Amino acid sequence: MKLLCTGDLHLGRRSSRLPSHLDGRTHSCAGCWDQVVALALEESVDVVALSGDLVDRDNRFYEAVGPLESGLRRLADAGIEIVAVAGNHDHDVLPRLVDALGPEAFRLLGRGGVWERATVRRGGRVLHIDGWSFPEPYVADSPVAAYALPVPDDGPVLGLLHADLDRPGSPYAPVSMVELRARPVDFWLLGHVHSPALHEGRGLTPVLYPGSPQAMDPGETGAHGVWIVELASGPTFGARFVPLSTVRYDEVVVDVTGAEGTDEVDARVVDAVRSHLASVEGSDSGVLRCVSCRLRVVGATPVHRRLAAHLESFVRDLELSVGGVTAQVERVHVETRPTRDLAGLARGRDPVAVVARLLGALEADALGPEEAALLRDAERAAAEVRRARAYAGLRVGPAGASNGARFRGGRGAGPGMPSTAERSGDPAAADAVRDALERQATLLLDALLAQKEDA
């Protein structure tokens, strides 16, 4: 038995941050849904399983019903079973769609937040699909705790659920990997997370986030598409990813170390983008049309101070094409540093020397007492900000680290001197503070040297 597994279609949305001259319909979620349906027909699947958020919250019933109905009718006319659950975005819309289209179009499992089973029989094979749907936009408790459907004796079980995996405290049906794998389910298909991920291992129940088939914003990096899942002998499942998104968002790192002028920097940017474009163009299934890049420019160069303004202008109209796929640059993060002799600058007692000694100690991971004390002060200040009431409701990344922080495995403040964050059991927070201190010290040294040059 063969299944096409997908979710988080978000019909009504389209890929964002793209050049205005690109055709919006080509890069819409509705357009990708057409490709999903075509693939299901081409692969002759028996079941299409949809793990919620078919409809986007901000573009609801009327925008979604036409494209969705058309695709569902094509699948149903081909004899393909369609089984779905509702997510937090379409908890109220999907039941209305079922009522409008009729149960013969597709089956919605778990309406009202109650576990429900559908059984599919094809060619002597049996598959039970156990599903649960969001009854309202926020669910604070794990729905898996209420899973109590009987264990069947005539076929494997696919669990279908829209939930937030291993995020305790999430308002979107938080579940844990441990509790999923403790249930008598042979394969879990989840929705909610837009990036595809298959969690599997020897003797472990596979857990699949198919991700959104169409990448919708720069936070959804990498290839996006759907999964073809085949039920082999017994309860064994095999999963195969098929890229379908017309847009791909990626970060491209450009090392400009040693570049003597902006022309050389421009050439390295073009080479890096072209090389990345060639690598992804050859790995898609022929539907990819646009690669939207965020550049991270690193390295030491004498033109460090001019790069931010220069590259912002240079990449504005930069478009490169390889084999029918076009790359454009959506944003540039300049993380370069000036070419300098830190050891030479550190000689003396003026402000330049003080900052140069701090940077040298940070880069060499060899803090003395003064630098370690400064780092502890910075960590205390950062901790006070994180504890501020104004930020209490924000969801942050690992250990509260800001975007762009480079985690270094929890380095200490110096020999025998554990940092404040490390003593509190949060080494990633210590790394984030240390990185921020290093960035600010670099900016300060750059400004001090510029003042010397101007004088």
C-alpha positions in Angstrom: 0.0 0.0 0.0 1.3 3.4 -1.0 0.6 6.7 0.8 1.3 10.4 -0.1 1.9 12.2 3.2 1.8 16.0 3.5 0.4 18.8 5.7 0.6 22.5 6.5 -0.6 23.4 3.0 -1.7 26.8 4.1 -3.9 27.4 1.1 -4.4 31.1 0.6 -0.7 31.9 1.2 2.2 32.2 -1.2 6.0 32.4 -1.0 7.2 35.7 0.4 10.2 38.0 0.0 10.5 37.3 -3.7 11.1 39.9 -6.5 7.9 41.6 -7.6 8.3 40.5 -11.3 7.9 36.8 -10.4 4.4 35.3 -11.0 2.7 35.0 -7.6 0.4 32.1 -8.7 3.4 30.0 -9.7 4.8 30.4 -6.2 1.5 30.0 -4.3 0.4 27.2 -1.9 -2.6 26.6 -4.1 -0.3 26.1 -7.1 1.8 23.6 -5.1 -1.4 21.8 -4.1 -2.0 21.2 -7.8 1.5 19.6 -8.0 0.7 17.4 -4.9 -2.4 16.1 -6.6 -0.6 15.5 -9.9 2.1 13.5 -8.0 -0.4 11.4 -6.2 -2.0 10.5 -9.5 1.3 9.8 -11.1 2.5 7.6 -8.2 -0.9 5.8 -8.1 -1.0 6.1 -4.4 -3.8 4.4 -2.4 -4.1 7.1 0.3 -3.4 10.8 0.7 -2.9 11.6 4.4 -3.1 15.3 5.4 -1.7 16.3 8.8 -3.6 19.6 9.3 -3.4 23.3 8.5 -4.7 22.8 5.0 -6.1 26.3 5.1 -4.3 29.4 6.3 -5.8 31.3 9.2 -5.7 34.7 7.4 -7.1 33.5 4.1 -9.8 31.1 5.0 -12.8 29.3 3.7 -13.6 31.1 0.4 -10.0 31.3 -0.9 -9.3 27.7 0.0 -12.5 25.9 -1.0 -12.1 26.2 -4.8 -8.5 24.9 -5.1 -9.0 22.3 -2.4 -12.2 21.0 -3.7 -10.8 20.7 -7.2 -7.9 18.7 -6.0 -9.9 16.5 -3.7 -12.4 15.7 -6.5 -9.5 14.6 -8.8 -8.1 12.3 -6.1 -11.5 10.9 -5.3 -12.3 10.3 -9.0 -9.1 8.3 -9.2 -10.2 6.1 -6.3 -7.7 7.5 -3.8 -8.7 7.7 -0.2 -8.2 11.1 1.5 -7.8 11.2 5.2 -7.1 14.4 7.2 -7.0 16.0 10.6 -7.5 19.6 11.5 -4.7 21.8 12.9 -4.7 25.0 14.9 -5.1 27.2 11.8 -8.1 25.3 10.3 -9.7 23.8 13.4 -13.1 25.5 12.5 -12.7 25.7 8.7 -11.9 22.0 7.9 -15.2 20.7 9.4 -17.1 23.3 7.4 -15.3 22.1 4.2 -16.2 18.5 4.9 -19.8 19.5 5.4 -19.8 21.6 2.2 -18.0 19.0 0.0 -19.5 15.9 1.6 -17.8 12.9 3.3 -17.1 11.2 0.0 -14.6 13.9 -0.9 -12.4 13.3 2.2 -12.6 12.0 5.7 -11.8 14.3 8.6 -10.7 12.3 11.7 -11.0 13.2 15.3 -13.5 16.1 15.0 -14.0 17.8 18.3 -10.7 16.5 19.8 -11.7 12.9 20.1 -9.5 10.1 18.7 -11.1 8.3 15.7 -10.0 5.4 13.4 -10.4 5.0 9.6 -9.5 1.6 8.0 -8.3 1.4 4.5 -8.3 -2.0 2.6 -6.4 -2.3 -0.7 -5.3 -5.4 -2.5 -5.4 -7.7 0.6 -3.6 -5.1 2.7 -5.1 -3.3 5.7 -4.1 0.0 7.2 -5.7 1.6 10.3 -5.3 5.4 10.5 -5.9 6.9 14.0 -6.4 10.6 14.0 -7.1 13.6 16.3 -8.1 17.1 15.3 -7.7 20.4 17.0 -11.1 21.4 18.5 -10.0 25.0 19.1 -7.0 27.2 18.2 -5.0 26.4 21.3 -4.6 23.1 23.1 -2.3 23.1 26.1 -2.4 19.4 26.9 -1.0 16.4 25.0 -3.7 14.7 22.9 -1.6 11.5 23.1 -2.5 11.1 26.8 -6.1 10.5 25.7 -5.2 8.0 23.0 -7.0 4.7 23.9 -8.1 3.1 20.7 -8.0 -0.7 20.7 -5.0 -2.5 19.2 -6.1 -4.1 15.9 -5.0 -7.6 15.0 -5.3 -7.3 11.2 -2.9 -4.5 10.2 -0.5 -1.8 11.2 -1.6 1.6 12.6 -0.7 5.1 11.2 -1.0 7.9 13.8 -2.2 11.2 12.3 -1.8 14.3 14.4 -1.1 18.0 14.3 1.2 18.7 17.3 4.3 20.4 18.6 7.0 17.7 19.3 9.2 18.0 22.4 8.2 21.5 23.2 6.7 21.3 26.7 4.5 24.2 27.5 3.6 24.9 23.8 -0.1 26.0 23.3 -0.2 23.8 20.2 -0.8 20.3 21.5 2.6 19.5 23.0 3.7 15.9 22.6 6.9 14.1 23.4 8.8 11.5 21.4 8.8 9.2 24.4 5.0 9.1 24.7 4.5 8.8 20.9 6.7 5.7 20.8 5.1 4.3 23.8 1.7 4.0 22.0 0.8 1.0 19.9 1.3 2.9 16.6 3.6 1.8 13.8 4.2 5.1 12.1 3.4 8.7 13.2 2.6 11.4 10.7 2.6 14.9 12.3 1.8 18.4 11.3 2.6 21.9 12.6 6.4 22.2 11.9 7.0 23.5 8.4 10.5 22.0 7.9 10.5 18.4 6.9 12.1 15.9 9.3 12.0 12.1 9.6 12.9 10.7 13.1 13.8 7.1 12.8 16.2 4.5 14.2 16.7 0.8 14.5 13.7 -0.7 16.5 12.1 2.8 16.9 8.7 3.9 15.6 9.3 6.4 12.8 7.9 9.9 13.4 7.6 12.1 10.3 7.0 15.8 10.0 6.4 16.1 6.2 6.8 19.9 6.4 5.0 22.4 4.1 5.1 21.3 0.5 5.7 25.0 -0.6 8.4 27.0 1.3 6.7 30.2 2.4 9.3 32.5 4.0 13.1 32.7 4.6 12.7 30.9 7.9 11.8 27.7 6.0 15.1 26.8 4.6 16.1 23.9 2.4 14.1 21.6 0.1 10.3 21.3 0.7 7.9 18.8 -0.8 5.9 15.7 0.2 6.7 12.1 1.2 5.8 8.9 -0.4 5.4 6.3 2.3 5.0 2.6 1.4 3.7 -0.1 3.6 6.0 -3.1 3.0 5.8 -6.5 4.7 4.1 -6.5 8.1 4.2 -3.1 9.9 7.3 -1.9 8.1 7.1 1.5 6.4 9.5 3.1 3.9 9.6 6.8 3.4 10.8 8.7 0.3 11.0 12.5 0.0 9.9 14.2 -3.2 10.8 18.0 -3.6 7.8 20.0 -5.0 8.3 23.6 -3.8 9.0 26.1 -6.6 10.9 28.3 -4.1 13.8 27.4 -1.9 15.2 29.7 0.9 18.9 29.1 1.9 21.7 30.7 3.7 24.9 31.1 1.6 28.2 31.7 3.4 30.7 33.9 1.6 34.3 34.0 2.9 36.0 37.2 1.8 39.2 36.7 3.8 42.1 38.6 2.2 39.9 40.4 -0.4 41.7 43.6 -1.2 38.8 45.5 -2.8 35.1 45.5 -3.2 35.4 44.1 -6.8 37.0 41.0 -5.4 34.3 40.7 -2.8 31.6 41.0 -5.5 33.3 38.2 -7.5 33.3 35.9 -4.5 29.6 36.7 -3.8 28.7 35.8 -7.4 30.8 32.6 -7.3 29.3 31.5 -4.0 25.7 32.1 -5.2 26.3 30.5 -8.5 27.9 27.4 -6.9 25.0 27.1 -4.5 22.5 27.4 -7.2 24.2 24.7 -9.3 24.2 22.3 -6.3 20.5 22.7 -5.6 19.4 22.9 -9.2 20.6 19.4 -9.8 18.8 17.9 -6.8 15.2 19.1 -7.3 12.5 17.3 -9.2 12.2 19.8 -12.0 9.7 22.2 -10.3 12.2 24.5 -8.6 12.2 28.0 -10.1 13.7 30.4 -7.6 16.4 30.2 -4.8 16.1 33.1 -2.4 19.5 33.5 -0.6 20.5 35.2 2.6 24.2 35.9 2.5 26.4 35.6 5.5 29.7 37.3 4.6 32.6 36.4 6.9 36.4 36.7 7.1 39.0 39.4 7.6 39.4 42.0 4.9 40.8 45.6 4.7 37.5 46.8 3.1 35.5 45.5 6.1 34.1 49.0 7.0 32.7 49.6 3.5 31.1 46.2 2.9 27.7 46.6 4.6 26.7 49.7 2.4 28.4 48.4 -0.7 26.8 44.9 -0.6 23.4 46.2 0.1 23.6 48.1 -3.2 25.4 45.4 -5.1 22.9 42.5 -4.4 19.8 44.6 -4.9 19.5 43.7 -8.6 21.7 40.6 -8.6 20.0 37.6 -10.3 21.8 34.5 -11.5 20.3 31.6 -13.5 21.3 28.0 -13.9 19.2 25.5 -15.8 16.0 27.4 -15.5 16.4 28.2 -11.8 17.0 31.8 -10.8 18.8 32.9 -7.6 18.3 36.3 -5.9 19.6 37.7 -2.7 17.0 38.6 -0.1 19.3 39.9 2.6 23.0 40.3 3.5 24.5 39.8 7.0 28.0 41.2 7.1 30.1 39.5 9.9 33.5 40.4 8.6 36.3 41.9 10.6 39.2 44.2 9.6 42.6 42.9 8.8 44.7 43.7 11.9 47.6 42.7 14.1 45.9 42.2 17.4 49.2 41.4 19.2 50.7 44.6 17.9 47.7 46.7 18.8 47.5 45.2 22.3 50.9 46.7 23.2 50.4 49.8 25.3 47.8 51.2 27.7 45.5 53.3 25.4 41.9 52.3 24.7 42.9 50.6 21.4 45.3 48.3 23.3 42.8 47.5 26.0 40.1 46.5 23.5 42.7 44.6 21.4 43.8 42.6 24.4 40.1 41.7 25.1 39.5 40.6 21.6 42.8 38.6 21.5 41.8 36.8 24.7 38.3 36.0 23.4 39.6 34.7 20.1 42.3 32.6 21.8 39.8 31.4 24.5 42.3 32.4 27.2 40.7 35.0 29.4 42.7 36.6 32.2 41.1 37.8 35.5 40.1 41.2 34.0 38.5 39.7 30.9 36.7 37.0 32.9 35.3 39.6 35.3 34.0 41.6 32.3 32.4 38.5 30.8 30.6 37.8 34.1 29.3 41.3 34.3 28.0 41.0 30.7 26.3 37.7 31.6 24.6 39.2 34.7 23.3 42.1 32.6 22.0 39.7 29.9 20.3 37.5 32.5 18.6 40.6 34.0 17.2 41.4 30.5 16.0 37.8 30.0 14.2 37.9 33.3 12.5 41.3 32.6 8.7 41.1 32.7 8.4 42.7 29.3 10.1 39.6 27.7 8.4 36.9 29.7 5.9 35.9 27.0 8.4 35.6 24.2 9.5 32.3 22.9 13.2 32.3 22.3 15.7 29.9 20.8 18.1 27.6 22.7 18.9 29.1 26.0 17.6 32.5 24.9 20.3 32.9 22.4 19.7 35.5 19.7 19.7 34.8 16.0 23.2 34.6 14.6 24.9 33.4 17.8 27.6 30.8 17.3 27.3 28.1 19.9 30.7 26.9 20.9 30.0 24.0 23.3 30.0 26.0 26.5 33.4 27.5 26.9 34.4 28.7 30.3 35.3 32.2 31.4 38.9 31.2 32.0 41.0 28.5 33.7 39.2 27.5 36.9 36.6 30.3 36.4 33.2 29.0 35.4 30.9 31.6 33.9 27.7 32.8 35.5 25.6 31.1 32.8 27.6 27.9 33.0 27.1 27.8 36.8 23.4 28.1 36.2 23.6 25.1 33.8 23.1 27.1 30.6 26.4 27.0 28.6 24.6 28.1 25.3 23.6 31.3 27.0 27.3 31.9 28.0 28.3 31.4 24.4 25.6 33.8 23.2 26.8 36.5 25.6 30.5 35.9 24.7 29.7 36.2 21.0 27.9 39.5 21.6 30.8 40.8 23.6 33.2 39.8 20.8 31.1 41.5 18.2 30.8 44.7 20.2 34.5 44.7 21.0 35.2 44.4 17.2 33.0 47.3 16.4 34.6 49.4 19.2 38.1 48.6 18.0 37.1 49.4 14.4 35.7 52.8 15.5 38.8 53.6 17.7 41.1 52.8 14.8 39.0 54.9 12.4 39.3 57.9 14.8 43.1 57.4 14.8 43.1 57.4 11.0 41.0 60.5 10.8 43.2 62.3 13.3 
